[in-house]
Amino acid sequence: MRTAPTILHLDMDAFFASVEQASKPSLRGKAVVVGGLGPRGVVATCSYEARVFGVHSAMPMGQARRLAPHAAYLVPRFELYRSISEQVMRLLRELSPLVEPLSLDEAFVDLDAGGAARDAETARLAGTKLRTDIRTVTGLTGSVGLAASKMLAKIASEAAKPDGLVLIPPGTERAMLEPMTVRTLPGVGPATGDHLRRAGITTVGEIAEAGEDELVRLLGKAHGHALYAMALARDERPVVAERETKSVSVEDTYDVDIHDRVRVGVEVGRLADRCVRRLRASGLSGRTIVLKVRRYDFSTLTRSETLRGPTDDPAVVREAAARLLDSVDTTGGVRLLGVGVSGLADYTQEDLFAQAAGDRAEEPAEEPGTEPAEAHSPSPAERRWPSGHDVRHTELGHGWVQGSGLGRVTVRFETPYSGVGRVRTFLVDDPELTPADPLPLVADTEGGAGQPSSGPLPLPASLPKSWSGGGGAAATSRP
């Protein structure tokens, strides 16, 4: 392990929910929950104000509504989240060539590799500047952990939440870890935690005292050795700049089980087209087509077919997925469908016409990023108005959907740069109301700079700035 705290872990604070609060002045300081809003939806993330009520990530949306009935419930806007994530990742790459993204809102950075830090003082300066730059460019906050290893840097960023920085000085790691619960260590989930508790081991210090042989006896060779090393603060994993993508996939969970076999086939074809668009956007192709089906009784079946060579042809993927569906009994109903492609490559094999059945040669070629052939621009009466998504009115300007139903859609007209906006209700087919693209979160983004229109988002009044997510029902939530 290195002798200076030059590994940085950044975790954006309640990322999806913070983006929604930054773009909607009326939601700042309020409980916000982002996720699937249907009967089978789950919470993707929630604001700290919502966590006070016990809401957390991966919770069923119905349970979240019971805990926080007055929260704002919004459909995710993933394209906006990705664009803001790209801004943040560019700032990280200015610090070092070794940046290891873990998700849209989380990454490790090797500060030493980029010359951004060489000791504790310069590491703290780099982390402080990064937080300022993120706030300036995006209007959002992120928490930073600094340590001599990846494991400890992540633990530090958790302790820094929300909107803080924690540095673990080299030489103090074991003393810091000893009183922490075993669940603090990576890879210790509820099952392993319960197993250790039954053996009388509840803290990291007690893991170290138990000894390696006892841990191997309790947990097996691989897990026992790894857990003992972590309890001693040993972690020599490097920051890896590029992670090889193993597969590309998409899936949908349906609010009501699908029983109609024809509709199941249509859904599989639609998922195949979405998967190919994602594949092409990444500049990849693949040989193995995978179909996932979760049936009415929660049993999950996976079928796969390997082609002669890699492809990014939507017709090939559609028809392979259709052939795989033929081998699955969906009589009782289907609650989830997914299509994926693995065995990835960065080239395609052109001569794959024989792999697609039917009149493939007569189908028009699909350009990357276009909608499938059956898609069309919806008429006003067919439009969906997802809660939280952007709209524009010809007279009233930019706004967002507060809710819709019974032939009406309610819109609040405000922007990231305005005050709290007024609310109006329209017929769902009002020709003056159209979907719109999201606005930037800062008023001026030229050259990557800008200022939040109304300052950074305030911390929730009910939580101290040093709050680290511990204690109570909110402790299980993922920042």
C-alpha positions, 0 to 999 in steps of 0.5 A: 500500500502507498504511504500517502492518501492519494486515492480519491473516491467521489460520490455525488450526493443523492445524485438523481434527486439532487439533479431534480431539485436543482432543475426545479426550484419548487422542490429544493429542500423538499422530499424527492423520490426518483424511480419507477412509479408503477405498482412494481416500481422501485426507488432509484434514489431519493433526497436526504429530506426523503430519507428522514422518513425511512425511504431508501434506494431499491425500496418498493415504490408503494412502501416509499409512498406510505412512508413519505406520502407528501414527497414528490415522485418523479420518473428518471431522466437518464439522458440528463443524468448521463450528460451531467455525469460526463461533466463530472468525469471530465473534471476528474480526468483533469486531475489524473489519467487514472479514473475508474468510474463505478457508476454515473455518480461515483468514481475512484481517482489516482491523484499520484498518477496525474501529479495532482497530489503527493502527500496529505496536504496536496491531496486535501487541496485537490479534493477541496478544489474538485468539490468547488469545481463540481459545484461551479460546473453542475450546481451540485455537491459531491462527497470526497474520501481520501486515503491510501487505498480504494477501500478506505477512500470509499469508507471516507467518502461515506463518512463525508456525506453529505457535501463533505471531505474526509481524509484518512491519514496513513498509519491511522487506518486500523484504529479507525476501522476497529470500532466500525461494524462488520458491514462497513467492509466491502462484500459483507452483506446481511447474510455474511453479517448475520453469520459473523454475528452468530460467531460473536463477531460484530466489529472490524476489530473483532474480525482481526482478533478472530484470526485468519484461520477462524475466518476461513473456517467460518466463511471459506478460503477465498472470503476468509482471506479477503475479509481478514486482509480488509480488517487489517486495512490491507488493500492493494487494488490499483485504480483501473482507468478502463473497465472492459464492458462484458455485455449490453442489455436492456429490460423492462418490468411490467405493471401488469403481467403480460399474457398475450403471446403476440404482445410478448413477442412485440415487447421482445422485438422492441427490447432487441432494438433498444439493445442494439441502439445502446450497442451501437452507441458504444461502438460495439457488436456482439456474438451471443444474444441473451433473452431473460424472462421472469414469469408470473411466479417470479421464476426467471429463465435465461436463454442464449444463442451464439452467432457465427460472428459479432453483429450490431444488426437489429434484424439479426438480434430481433430474430435471434431473440424471437427464436429464443422466445419460442423455447420459453413457456409464457402461458401463466404470464410474464412480469419482466423481459430482457434482451442482452448481447455479450461476447462483445467486439469492436467490429462486425462481421458483414456476411451475416445475412443467413443468420436472419430469417425472412426477407431481411434483404428488403428491410431498410437499413437502420441508422445508429440512434434512430427509432425502430421502424414501428416507432412513430411520432405520437399524436397529441392524444397519444402523448405520455406525460411522465411526472418530472419530465420537461415540457414547453408551452407556446405562451408560458414557456418551459416547465415540468410535469407535476402529474397527469390523469383523467385527460389532464396534465398539470405543469409547473412553469419554472426553470433552474434559473427562476424562482418557484413557478406557477401551476397550470392544468391542460388537456393532455392533447393541448396542441400548445403543450409539447415535450421539451429537452431539459435545460442546463442546471447552470445559467452559463456552461460555456467552456465548462464554467458557470454559476448556479442561478440561485446558489448551491442546494442547501443541506436539509435542515433536519440533518447536520452537515457531518451526517454520514448516513448512520442510524435509523431506517435511512442508514440503508439508503445509498447516497 
